[in-house]
Amino acid sequence: MSEEPLNRKDDLEQDVRDTADDTENSLDEAGDKIKAGAKAVANKIKDPDKDMGTEYDKEKIKEEAKDI
């Protein structure tokens, strides 16, 4: 068998980097959702006739656009 030995340390380091990237992305998404929700509530308080879901969707799009 002429296979090279597995380099588990490199594999582990890559897994840690991948997990850190996934966690960072998840936290960014959660932060955007929280900001959008807070802004939607503020808009609803200012104008009670506004639809909360629509306001949330608008604010979420704005938050996502900031990340680009």
PQR file with spaces between the fields and no chain letter, atoms N, CA, C, O and H, PARSE charges and radii, in Angstrom:
ATOM       1  N    MET     1       0.837   -1.180    0.000 -0.4000 1.5000
ATOM       2  CA   MET     1       0.000    0.000    0.000 -0.0000 2.0000
ATOM       3  C    MET     1       0.876    1.236    0.000  0.5500 1.7000
ATOM       4  O    MET     1       1.660    1.456    0.924 -0.5500 1.4000
ATOM       5  N    SER     2       0.741    2.026   -1.023 -0.4000 1.5000
ATOM       6  CA   SER     2       1.590    3.205   -1.148 -0.0000 2.0000
ATOM       7  C    SER     2       0.836    4.504   -0.862  0.5500 1.7000
ATOM       8  O    SER     2       1.239    5.579   -1.306 -0.5500 1.4000
ATOM       9  H    SER     2       0.105    1.847   -1.774  0.4000 1.0000
ATOM      10  N    GLU     3      -0.237    4.392   -0.132 -0.4000 1.5000
ATOM      11  CA   GLU     3      -0.996    5.593    0.203 -0.0000 2.0000
ATOM      12  C    GLU     3      -0.217    6.426    1.214  0.5500 1.7000
ATOM      13  O    GLU     3       0.489    5.903    2.076 -0.5500 1.4000
ATOM      14  H    GLU     3      -0.565    3.518    0.229  0.4000 1.0000
ATOM      15  N    GLU     4      -0.374    7.750    1.076 -0.4000 1.5000
ATOM      16  CA   GLU     4       0.275    8.642    2.041 -0.0000 2.0000
ATOM      17  C    GLU     4      -0.516    8.612    3.344  0.5500 1.7000
ATOM      18  O    GLU     4      -1.734    8.434    3.324 -0.5500 1.4000
ATOM      19  H    GLU     4      -0.948    8.175    0.376  0.4000 1.0000
ATOM      20  N    PRO     5       0.155    8.781    4.464 -0.5600 1.5000
ATOM      21  CA   PRO     5      -0.568    8.790    5.734  0.2800 2.0000
ATOM      22  C    PRO     5      -1.490   10.008    5.813  0.5500 1.7000
ATOM      23  O    PRO     5      -1.202   11.075    5.270 -0.5500 1.4000
ATOM      24  N    LEU     6      -2.576    9.810    6.490 -0.4000 1.5000
ATOM      25  CA   LEU     6      -3.534   10.909    6.672 -0.0000 2.0000
ATOM      26  C    LEU     6      -2.929   11.978    7.564  0.5500 1.7000
ATOM      27  O    LEU     6      -2.295   11.676    8.575 -0.5500 1.4000
ATOM      28  H    LEU     6      -2.810    8.944    6.931  0.4000 1.0000
ATOM      29  N    ASN     7      -3.131   13.216    7.183 -0.4000 1.5000
ATOM      30  CA   ASN     7      -2.658   14.307    8.015 -0.0000 2.0000
ATOM      31  C    ASN     7      -3.866   14.838    8.781  0.5500 1.7000
ATOM      32  O    ASN     7      -4.536   15.771    8.337 -0.5500 1.4000
ATOM      33  H    ASN     7      -3.647   13.461    6.361  0.4000 1.0000
ATOM      34  N    ARG     8      -4.126   14.256    9.893 -0.4000 1.5000
ATOM      35  CA   ARG     8      -5.320   14.577   10.670 -0.0000 2.0000
ATOM      36  C    ARG     8      -5.276   15.987   11.232  0.5500 1.7000
ATOM      37  O    ARG     8      -6.317   16.619   11.409 -0.5500 1.4000
ATOM      38  H    ARG     8      -3.583   13.498   10.254  0.4000 1.0000
ATOM      39  N    LYS     9      -4.082   16.482   11.512 -0.4000 1.5000
ATOM      40  CA   LYS     9      -3.970   17.831   12.051 -0.0000 2.0000
ATOM      41  C    LYS     9      -4.467   18.847   11.025  0.5500 1.7000
ATOM      42  O    LYS     9      -5.214   19.761   11.376 -0.5500 1.4000
ATOM      43  H    LYS     9      -3.236   15.968   11.368  0.4000 1.0000
ATOM      44  N    ASP    10      -4.059   18.698    9.752 -0.4000 1.5000
ATOM      45  CA   ASP    10      -4.534   19.608    8.706 -0.0000 2.0000
ATOM      46  C    ASP    10      -6.039   19.502    8.519  0.5500 1.7000
ATOM      47  O    ASP    10      -6.724   20.509    8.339 -0.5500 1.4000
ATOM      48  H    ASP    10      -3.453   17.956    9.467  0.4000 1.0000
ATOM      49  N    ASP    11      -6.547   18.280    8.561 -0.4000 1.5000
ATOM      50  CA   ASP    11      -7.990   18.075    8.432 -0.0000 2.0000
ATOM      51  C    ASP    11      -8.738   18.753    9.575  0.5500 1.7000
ATOM      52  O    ASP    11      -9.760   19.405    9.362 -0.5500 1.4000
ATOM      53  H    ASP    11      -5.990   17.462    8.707  0.4000 1.0000
ATOM      54  N    LEU    12      -8.223   18.592   10.771 -0.4000 1.5000
ATOM      55  CA   LEU    12      -8.851   19.192   11.945 -0.0000 2.0000
ATOM      56  C    LEU    12      -8.818   20.717   11.858  0.5500 1.7000
ATOM      57  O    LEU    12      -9.812   21.380   12.153 -0.5500 1.4000
ATOM      58  H    LEU    12      -7.393   18.062   10.944  0.4000 1.0000
ATOM      59  N    GLU    13      -7.683   21.266   11.456 -0.4000 1.5000
ATOM      60  CA   GLU    13      -7.565   22.718   11.336 -0.0000 2.0000
ATOM      61  C    GLU    13      -8.547   23.256   10.292  0.5500 1.7000
ATOM      62  O    GLU    13      -9.157   24.305   10.498 -0.5500 1.4000
ATOM      63  H    GLU    13      -6.875   20.727   11.216  0.4000 1.0000
ATOM      64  N    GLN    14      -8.700   22.550    9.187 -0.4000 1.5000
ATOM      65  CA   GLN    14      -9.637   22.987    8.155 -0.0000 2.0000
ATOM      66  C    GLN    14     -11.072   22.902    8.674  0.5500 1.7000
ATOM      67  O    GLN    14     -11.883   23.789    8.406 -0.5500 1.4000
ATOM      68  H    GLN    14      -8.205   21.697    9.019  0.4000 1.0000
ATOM      69  N    ASP    15     -11.384   21.847    9.409 -0.4000 1.5000
ATOM      70  CA   ASP    15     -12.720   21.717    9.995 -0.0000 2.0000
ATOM      71  C    ASP    15     -13.010   22.869   10.958  0.5500 1.7000
ATOM      72  O    ASP    15     -14.118   23.405   10.977 -0.5500 1.4000
ATOM      73  H    ASP    15     -10.725   21.127    9.627  0.4000 1.0000
ATOM      74  N    VAL    16     -12.021   23.241   11.747 -0.4000 1.5000
ATOM      75  CA   VAL    16     -12.198   24.350   12.693 -0.0000 2.0000
ATOM      76  C    VAL    16     -12.435   25.652   11.933  0.5500 1.7000
ATOM      77  O    VAL    16     -13.313   26.432   12.302 -0.5500 1.4000
ATOM      78  H    VAL    16     -11.121   22.806   11.732  0.4000 1.0000
ATOM      79  N    ARG    17     -11.653   25.895   10.867 -0.4000 1.5000
ATOM      80  CA   ARG    17     -11.848   27.108   10.064 -0.0000 2.0000
ATOM      81  C    ARG    17     -13.235   27.124    9.418  0.5500 1.7000
ATOM      82  O    ARG    17     -13.901   28.159    9.395 -0.5500 1.4000
ATOM      83  H    ARG    17     -10.940   25.262   10.567  0.4000 1.0000
ATOM      84  N    ASP    18     -13.666   25.978    8.897 -0.4000 1.5000
ATOM      85  CA   ASP    18     -14.988   25.896    8.274 -0.0000 2.0000
ATOM      86  C    ASP    18     -16.094   26.174    9.290  0.5500 1.7000
ATOM      87  O    ASP    18     -17.054   26.890    9.005 -0.5500 1.4000
ATOM      88  H    ASP    18     -13.125   25.137    8.915  0.4000 1.0000
ATOM      89  N    THR    19     -15.940   25.599   10.470 -0.4000 1.5000
ATOM      90  CA   THR    19     -16.930   25.810   11.531 -0.0000 2.0000
ATOM      91  C    THR    19     -16.959   27.267   11.963  0.5500 1.7000
ATOM      92  O    THR    19     -18.033   27.822   12.194 -0.5500 1.4000
ATOM      93  H    THR    19     -15.159   25.018   10.701  0.4000 1.0000
ATOM      94  N    ALA    20     -15.804   27.890   12.074 -0.4000 1.5000
ATOM      95  CA   ALA    20     -15.740   29.306   12.452 -0.0000 2.0000
ATOM      96  C    ALA    20     -16.411   30.170   11.389  0.5500 1.7000
ATOM      97  O    ALA    20     -17.141   31.103   11.722 -0.5500 1.4000
ATOM      98  H    ALA    20     -14.931   27.440   11.886  0.4000 1.0000
ATOM      99  N    ASP    21     -16.172   29.870   10.124 -0.4000 1.5000
ATOM     100  CA   ASP    21     -16.819   30.626    9.039 -0.0000 2.0000
ATOM     101  C    ASP    21     -18.327   30.454    9.074  0.5500 1.7000
ATOM     102  O    ASP    21     -19.070   31.425    8.925 -0.5500 1.4000
ATOM     103  H    ASP    21     -15.579   29.112    9.854  0.4000 1.0000
ATOM     104  N    ASP    22     -18.783   29.226    9.271 -0.4000 1.5000
ATOM     105  CA   ASP    22     -20.226   28.972    9.349 -0.0000 2.0000
ATOM     106  C    ASP    22     -20.854   29.707   10.519  0.5500 1.7000
ATOM     107  O    ASP    22     -21.942   30.271   10.399 -0.5500 1.4000
ATOM     108  H    ASP    22     -18.180   28.437    9.392  0.4000 1.0000
ATOM     109  N    THR    23     -20.163   29.699   11.655 -0.4000 1.5000
ATOM     110  CA   THR    23     -20.673   30.385   12.844 -0.0000 2.0000
ATOM     111  C    THR    23     -20.741   31.886   12.616  0.5500 1.7000
ATOM     112  O    THR    23     -21.721   32.531   12.988 -0.5500 1.4000
ATOM     113  H    THR    23     -19.279   29.242   11.753  0.4000 1.0000
ATOM     114  N    GLU    24     -19.707   32.441   12.008 -0.4000 1.5000
ATOM     115  CA   GLU    24     -19.696   33.873   11.722 -0.0000 2.0000
ATOM     116  C    GLU    24     -20.860   34.246   10.806  0.5500 1.7000
ATOM     117  O    GLU    24     -21.546   35.240   11.047 -0.5500 1.4000
ATOM     118  H    GLU    24     -18.911   31.917   11.706  0.4000 1.0000
ATOM     119  N    ASN    25     -21.082   33.464    9.772 -0.4000 1.5000
ATOM     120  CA   ASN    25     -22.181   33.738    8.849 -0.0000 2.0000
ATOM     121  C    ASN    25     -23.533   33.647    9.552  0.5500 1.7000
ATOM     122  O    ASN    25     -24.418   34.470    9.317 -0.5500 1.4000
ATOM     123  H    ASN    25     -20.525   32.656    9.577  0.4000 1.0000
ATOM     124  N    SER    26     -23.688   32.648   10.409 -0.4000 1.5000
ATOM     125  CA   SER    26     -24.943   32.488   11.144 -0.0000 2.0000
ATOM     126  C    SER    26     -25.197   33.663   12.082  0.5500 1.7000
ATOM     127  O    SER    26     -26.323   34.149   12.196 -0.5500 1.4000
ATOM     128  H    SER    26     -22.970   31.979   10.600  0.4000 1.0000
ATOM     129  N    LEU    27     -24.143   34.111   12.748 -0.4000 1.5000
ATOM     130  CA   LEU    27     -24.291   35.253   13.657 -0.0000 2.0000
ATOM     131  C    LEU    27     -24.615   36.532   12.893  0.5500 1.7000
ATOM     132  O    LEU    27     -25.418   37.344   13.353 -0.5500 1.4000
ATOM     133  H    LEU    27     -23.229   33.717   12.655  0.4000 1.0000
ATOM     134  N    ASP    28     -23.993   36.715   11.724 -0.4000 1.5000
ATOM     135  CA   ASP    28     -24.307   37.876   10.901 -0.0000 2.0000
ATOM     136  C    ASP    28     -25.769   37.859   10.468  0.5500 1.7000
ATOM     137  O    ASP    28     -26.448   38.885   10.512 -0.5500 1.4000
ATOM     138  H    ASP    28     -23.340   36.055   11.351  0.4000 1.0000
ATOM     139  N    GLU    29     -26.246   36.698   10.054 -0.4000 1.5000
ATOM     140  CA   GLU    29     -27.642   36.571    9.636 -0.0000 2.0000
ATOM     141  C    GLU    29     -28.590   36.839   10.801  0.5500 1.7000
ATOM     142  O    GLU    29     -29.604   37.518   10.638 -0.5500 1.4000
ATOM     143  H    GLU    29     -25.694   35.865   10.019  0.4000 1.0000
ATOM     144  N    ALA    30     -28.262   36.310   11.962 -0.4000 1.5000
ATOM     145  CA   ALA    30     -29.104   36.523   13.141 -0.0000 2.0000
ATOM     146  C    ALA    30     -29.137   38.000   13.514  0.5500 1.7000
ATOM     147  O    ALA    30     -30.191   38.534   13.859 -0.5500 1.4000
ATOM     148  H    ALA    30     -27.439   35.758   12.094  0.4000 1.0000
ATOM     149  N    GLY    31     -27.994   38.652   13.446 -0.4000 1.5000
ATOM     150  CA   GLY    31     -27.941   40.086   13.744 -0.0000 2.0000
ATOM     151  C    GLY    31     -28.793   40.893   12.778  0.5500 1.7000
ATOM     152  O    GLY    31     -29.490   41.821   13.187 -0.5500 1.4000
ATOM     153  H    GLY    31     -27.137   38.218   13.165  0.4000 1.0000
ATOM     154  N    ASP    32     -28.740   40.542   11.502 -0.4000 1.5000
ATOM     155  CA   ASP    32     -29.554   41.232   10.503 -0.0000 2.0000
ATOM     156  C    ASP    32     -31.041   41.045   10.796  0.5500 1.7000
ATOM     157  O    ASP    32     -31.826   41.985   10.670 -0.5500 1.4000
ATOM     158  H    ASP    32     -28.174   39.787   11.171  0.4000 1.0000
ATOM     159  N    LYS    33     -31.420   39.839   11.183 -0.4000 1.5000
ATOM     160  CA   LYS    33     -32.832   39.564   11.481 -0.0000 2.0000
ATOM     161  C    LYS    33     -33.293   40.340   12.712  0.5500 1.7000
ATOM     162  O    LYS    33     -34.411   40.855   12.744 -0.5500 1.4000
ATOM     163  H    LYS    33     -30.783   39.076   11.285  0.4000 1.0000
ATOM     164  N    ILE    34     -32.432   40.421   13.718 -0.4000 1.5000
ATOM     165  CA   ILE    34     -32.794   41.169   14.928 -0.0000 2.0000
ATOM     166  C    ILE    34     -32.953   42.652   14.603  0.5500 1.7000
ATOM     167  O    ILE    34     -33.913   43.286   15.040 -0.5500 1.4000
ATOM     168  H    ILE    34     -31.524   40.003   13.692  0.4000 1.0000
ATOM     169  N    LYS    35     -32.019   43.201   13.840 -0.4000 1.5000
ATOM     170  CA   LYS    35     -32.115   44.614   13.454 -0.0000 2.0000
ATOM     171  C    LYS    35     -33.377   44.867   12.648  0.5500 1.7000
ATOM     172  O    LYS    35     -34.087   45.843   12.890 -0.5500 1.4000
ATOM     173  H    LYS    35     -31.239   42.686   13.485  0.4000 1.0000
ATOM     174  N    ALA    36     -33.659   43.993   11.690 -0.4000 1.5000
ATOM     175  CA   ALA    36     -34.849   44.164   10.858 -0.0000 2.0000
ATOM     176  C    ALA    36     -36.113   44.095   11.705  0.5500 1.7000
ATOM     177  O    ALA    36     -37.042   44.879   11.507 -0.5500 1.4000
ATOM     178  H    ALA    36     -33.082   43.200   11.493  0.4000 1.0000
ATOM     179  N    GLY    37     -36.148   43.158   12.648 -0.4000 1.5000
ATOM     180  CA   GLY    37     -37.309   43.040   13.518 -0.0000 2.0000
ATOM     181  C    GLY    37     -37.504   44.264   14.391  0.5500 1.7000
ATOM     182  O    GLY    37     -38.630   44.727   14.571 -0.5500 1.4000
ATOM     183  H    GLY    37     -35.393   42.522   12.809  0.4000 1.0000
ATOM     184  N    ALA    38     -36.422   44.788   14.933 -0.4000 1.5000
ATOM     185  CA   ALA    38     -36.515   45.983   15.778 -0.0000 2.0000
ATOM     186  C    ALA    38     -37.001   47.185   14.974  0.5500 1.7000
ATOM     187  O    ALA    38     -37.827   47.965   15.448 -0.5500 1.4000
ATOM     188  H    ALA    38     -35.508   44.411   14.787  0.4000 1.0000
ATOM     189  N    LYS    39     -36.486   47.328   13.762 -0.4000 1.5000
ATOM     190  CA   LYS    39     -36.912   48.440   12.918 -0.0000 2.0000
ATOM     191  C    LYS    39     -38.370   48.282   12.497  0.5500 1.7000
ATOM     192  O    LYS    39     -39.097   49.271   12.400 -0.5500 1.4000
ATOM     193  H    LYS    39     -35.815   46.695   13.377  0.4000 1.0000
ATOM     194  N    ALA    40     -38.798   47.057   12.248 -0.4000 1.5000
ATOM     195  CA   ALA    40     -40.192   46.809   11.880 -0.0000 2.0000
ATOM     196  C    ALA    40     -41.120   47.167   13.040  0.5500 1.7000
ATOM     197  O    ALA    40     -42.186   47.746   12.830 -0.5500 1.4000
ATOM     198  H    ALA    40     -38.207   46.254   12.326  0.4000 1.0000
ATOM     199  N    VAL    41     -40.718   46.827   14.248 -0.4000 1.5000
ATOM     200  CA   VAL    41     -41.529   47.178   15.429 -0.0000 2.0000
ATOM     201  C    VAL    41     -41.598   48.691   15.574  0.5500 1.7000
ATOM     202  O    VAL    41     -42.663   49.239   15.856 -0.5500 1.4000
ATOM     203  H    VAL    41     -39.852   46.357   14.419  0.4000 1.0000
ATOM     204  N    ALA    42     -40.472   49.369   15.385 -0.4000 1.5000
ATOM     205  CA   ALA    42     -40.464   50.834   15.487 -0.0000 2.0000
ATOM     206  C    ALA    42     -41.390   51.451   14.439  0.5500 1.7000
ATOM     207  O    ALA    42     -42.128   52.391   14.736 -0.5500 1.4000
ATOM     208  H    ALA    42     -39.606   48.924   15.156  0.4000 1.0000
ATOM     209  N    ASN    43     -41.352   50.929   13.227 -0.4000 1.5000
ATOM     210  CA   ASN    43     -42.238   51.446   12.180 -0.0000 2.0000
ATOM     211  C    ASN    43     -43.698   51.175   12.509  0.5500 1.7000
ATOM     212  O    ASN    43     -44.561   52.005   12.222 -0.5500 1.4000
ATOM     213  H    ASN    43     -40.752   50.165   12.986  0.4000 1.0000
ATOM     214  N    LYS    44     -43.984   50.025   13.107 -0.4000 1.5000
ATOM     215  CA   LYS    44     -45.355   49.677   13.492 -0.0000 2.0000
ATOM     216  C    LYS    44     -45.839   50.608   14.597  0.5500 1.7000
ATOM     217  O    LYS    44     -47.006   50.999   14.610 -0.5500 1.4000
ATOM     218  H    LYS    44     -43.283   49.351   13.340  0.4000 1.0000
ATOM     219  N    ILE    45     -44.956   50.965   15.520 -0.4000 1.5000
ATOM     220  CA   ILE    45     -45.338   51.881   16.599 -0.0000 2.0000
ATOM     221  C    ILE    45     -45.640   53.266   16.023  0.5500 1.7000
ATOM     222  O    ILE    45     -46.595   53.922   16.437 -0.5500 1.4000
ATOM     223  H    ILE    45     -44.008   50.647   15.509  0.4000 1.0000
ATOM     224  N    LYS    46     -44.816   53.703   15.064 -0.4000 1.5000
ATOM     225  CA   LYS    46     -45.033   55.014   14.442 -0.0000 2.0000
ATOM     226  C    LYS    46     -46.340   55.049   13.659  0.5500 1.7000
ATOM     227  O    LYS    46     -47.050   56.054   13.665 -0.5500 1.4000
ATOM     228  H    LYS    46     -44.040   53.170   14.728  0.4000 1.0000
ATOM     229  N    ASP    47     -46.651   53.943   12.984 -0.4000 1.5000
ATOM     230  CA   ASP    47     -47.869   53.876   12.171 -0.0000 2.0000
ATOM     231  C    ASP    47     -48.530   52.518   12.399  0.5500 1.7000
ATOM     232  O    ASP    47     -48.188   51.542   11.731 -0.5500 1.4000
ATOM     233  H    ASP    47     -46.074   53.127   12.978  0.4000 1.0000
ATOM     234  N    PRO    48     -49.477   52.450   13.339 -0.5600 1.5000
ATOM     235  CA   PRO    48     -50.110   51.175   13.692  0.2800 2.0000
ATOM     236  C    PRO    48     -50.830   50.473   12.534  0.5500 1.7000
ATOM     237  O    PRO    48     -51.124   49.281   12.621 -0.5500 1.4000
ATOM     238  N    ASP    49     -51.109   51.195   11.469 -0.4000 1.5000
ATOM     239  CA   ASP    49     -51.806   50.579   10.338 -0.0000 2.0000
ATOM     240  C    ASP    49     -50.878   49.764    9.440  0.5500 1.7000
ATOM     241  O    ASP    49     -51.344   49.013    8.583 -0.5500 1.4000
ATOM     242  H    ASP    49     -50.871   52.163   11.399  0.4000 1.0000
ATOM     243  N    LYS    50     -49.576   49.911    9.631 -0.4000 1.5000
ATOM     244  CA   LYS    50     -48.624   49.172    8.798 -0.0000 2.0000
ATOM     245  C    LYS    50     -48.639   47.688    9.164  0.5500 1.7000
ATOM     246  O    LYS    50     -48.859   47.311   10.315 -0.5500 1.4000
ATOM     247  H    LYS    50     -49.198   50.521   10.327  0.4000 1.0000
ATOM     248  N    ASP    51     -48.400   46.864    8.150 -0.4000 1.5000
ATOM     249  CA   ASP    51     -48.338   45.420    8.346 -0.0000 2.0000
ATOM     250  C    ASP    51     -46.951   45.040    8.851  0.5500 1.7000
ATOM     251  O    ASP    51     -45.946   45.377    8.226 -0.5500 1.4000
ATOM     252  H    ASP    51     -48.222   47.170    7.214  0.4000 1.0000
ATOM     253  N    MET    52     -46.897   44.349    9.966 -0.4000 1.5000
ATOM     254  CA   MET    52     -45.634   43.990   10.594 -0.0000 2.0000
ATOM     255  C    MET    52     -44.775   43.099    9.688  0.5500 1.7000
ATOM     256  O    MET    52     -43.563   43.295    9.598 -0.5500 1.4000
ATOM     257  H    MET    52     -47.714   44.075   10.474  0.4000 1.0000
ATOM     258  N    GLY    53     -45.384   42.141    9.031 -0.4000 1.5000
ATOM     259  CA   GLY    53     -44.642   41.240    8.151 -0.0000 2.0000
ATOM     260  C    GLY    53     -44.006   41.973    6.991  0.5500 1.7000
ATOM     261  O    GLY    53     -42.855   41.718    6.638 -0.5500 1.4000
ATOM     262  H    GLY    53     -46.369   41.982    9.104  0.4000 1.0000
ATOM     263  N    THR    54     -44.762   42.887    6.397 -0.4000 1.5000
ATOM     264  CA   THR    54     -44.245   43.668    5.273 -0.0000 2.0000
ATOM     265  C    THR    54     -43.101   44.561    5.723  0.5500 1.7000
ATOM     266  O    THR    54     -42.090   44.676    5.031 -0.5500 1.4000
ATOM     267  H    THR    54     -45.698   43.094    6.684  0.4000 1.0000
ATOM     268  N    GLU    55     -43.256   45.186    6.870 -0.4000 1.5000
ATOM     269  CA   GLU    55     -42.204   46.048    7.401 -0.0000 2.0000
ATOM     270  C    GLU    55     -40.939   45.240    7.695  0.5500 1.7000
ATOM     271  O    GLU    55     -39.827   45.686    7.411 -0.5500 1.4000
ATOM     272  H    GLU    55     -44.078   45.093    7.432  0.4000 1.0000
ATOM     273  N    TYR    56     -41.119   44.058    8.260 -0.4000 1.5000
ATOM     274  CA   TYR    56     -39.966   43.195    8.550 -0.0000 2.0000
ATOM     275  C    TYR    56     -39.246   42.833    7.256  0.5500 1.7000
ATOM     276  O    TYR    56     -38.021   42.918    7.177 -0.5500 1.4000
ATOM     277  H    TYR    56     -42.022   43.695    8.490  0.4000 1.0000
ATOM     278  N    ASP    57     -40.007   42.429    6.244 -0.4000 1.5000
ATOM     279  CA   ASP    57     -39.401   42.044    4.967 -0.0000 2.0000
ATOM     280  C    ASP    57     -38.622   43.200    4.347  0.5500 1.7000
ATOM     281  O    ASP    57     -37.525   43.003    3.825 -0.5500 1.4000
ATOM     282  H    ASP    57     -41.002   42.360    6.307  0.4000 1.0000
ATOM     283  N    LYS    58     -39.184   44.401    4.402 -0.4000 1.5000
ATOM     284  CA   LYS    58     -38.484   45.569    3.844 -0.0000 2.0000
ATOM     285  C    LYS    58     -37.182   45.845    4.594  0.5500 1.7000
ATOM     286  O    LYS    58     -36.143   46.093    3.981 -0.5500 1.4000
ATOM     287  H    LYS    58     -40.075   44.561    4.826  0.4000 1.0000
ATOM     288  N    GLU    59     -37.246   45.800    5.901 -0.4000 1.5000
ATOM     289  CA   GLU    59     -36.063   46.080    6.712 -0.0000 2.0000
ATOM     290  C    GLU    59     -35.020   44.974    6.560  0.5500 1.7000
ATOM     291  O    GLU    59     -33.820   45.249    6.569 -0.5500 1.4000
ATOM     292  H    GLU    59     -38.090   45.598    6.399  0.4000 1.0000
ATOM     293  N    LYS    60     -35.465   43.735    6.421 -0.4000 1.5000
ATOM     294  CA   LYS    60     -34.529   42.624    6.235 -0.0000 2.0000
ATOM     295  C    LYS    60     -33.764   42.791    4.925  0.5500 1.7000
ATOM     296  O    LYS    60     -32.560   42.539    4.876 -0.5500 1.4000
ATOM     297  H    LYS    60     -36.440   43.511    6.413  0.4000 1.0000
ATOM     298  N    ILE    61     -34.440   43.204    3.883 -0.4000 1.5000
ATOM     299  CA   ILE    61     -33.783   43.436    2.593 -0.0000 2.0000
ATOM     300  C    ILE    61     -32.735   44.539    2.729  0.5500 1.7000
ATOM     301  O    ILE    61     -31.638   44.432    2.182 -0.5500 1.4000
ATOM     302  H    ILE    61     -35.418   43.408    3.923  0.4000 1.0000
ATOM     303  N    LYS    62     -33.080   45.592    3.457 -0.4000 1.5000
ATOM     304  CA   LYS    62     -32.124   46.685    3.671 -0.0000 2.0000
ATOM     305  C    LYS    62     -30.883   46.191    4.424  0.5500 1.7000
ATOM     306  O    LYS    62     -29.758   46.543    4.068 -0.5500 1.4000
ATOM     307  H    LYS    62     -33.972   45.678    3.901  0.4000 1.0000
ATOM     308  N    GLU    63     -31.088   45.375    5.462 -0.4000 1.5000
ATOM     309  CA   GLU    63     -29.956   44.864    6.236 -0.0000 2.0000
ATOM     310  C    GLU    63     -29.077   43.940    5.391  0.5500 1.7000
ATOM     311  O    GLU    63     -27.851   43.983    5.489 -0.5500 1.4000
ATOM     312  H    GLU    63     -32.001   45.089    5.751  0.4000 1.0000
ATOM     313  N    GLU    64     -29.699   43.118    4.576 -0.4000 1.5000
ATOM     314  CA   GLU    64     -28.932   42.216    3.721 -0.0000 2.0000
ATOM     315  C    GLU    64     -28.137   43.007    2.677  0.5500 1.7000
ATOM     316  O    GLU    64     -27.019   42.633    2.321 -0.5500 1.4000
ATOM     317  H    GLU    64     -30.695   43.083    4.497  0.4000 1.0000
ATOM     318  N    ALA    65     -28.721   44.096    2.195 -0.4000 1.5000
ATOM     319  CA   ALA    65     -28.034   44.923    1.193 -0.0000 2.0000
ATOM     320  C    ALA    65     -26.780   45.578    1.774  0.5500 1.7000
ATOM     321  O    ALA    65     -25.807   45.807    1.056 -0.5500 1.4000
ATOM     322  H    ALA    65     -29.629   44.400    2.483  0.4000 1.0000
ATOM     323  N    LYS    66     -26.804   45.875    3.062 -0.4000 1.5000
ATOM     324  CA   LYS    66     -25.637   46.485    3.707 -0.0000 2.0000
ATOM     325  C    LYS    66     -24.452   45.521    3.715  0.5500 1.7000
ATOM     326  O    LYS    66     -23.299   45.953    3.719 -0.5500 1.4000
ATOM     327  H    LYS    66     -27.594   45.689    3.645  0.4000 1.0000
ATOM     328  N    ASP    67     -24.730   44.232    3.718 -0.4000 1.5000
ATOM     329  CA   ASP    67     -23.662   43.224    3.769 -0.0000 2.0000
ATOM     330  C    ASP    67     -22.977   43.018    2.429  0.5500 1.7000
ATOM     331  O    ASP    67     -21.905   42.417    2.363 -0.5500 1.4000
ATOM     332  H    ASP    67     -25.666   43.881    3.715  0.4000 1.0000
ATOM     333  N    ILE    68     -23.579   43.506    1.379 -0.4000 1.5000
ATOM     334  CA   ILE    68     -23.017   43.286    0.029 -0.0000 2.0000
ATOM     335  C    ILE    68     -21.936   44.284   -0.282  0.5500 1.7000
ATOM     336  O    ILE    68     -21.356   44.248   -1.367 -0.5500 1.4000
ATOM     337  H    ILE    68     -24.450   43.994    1.433  0.4000 1.0000
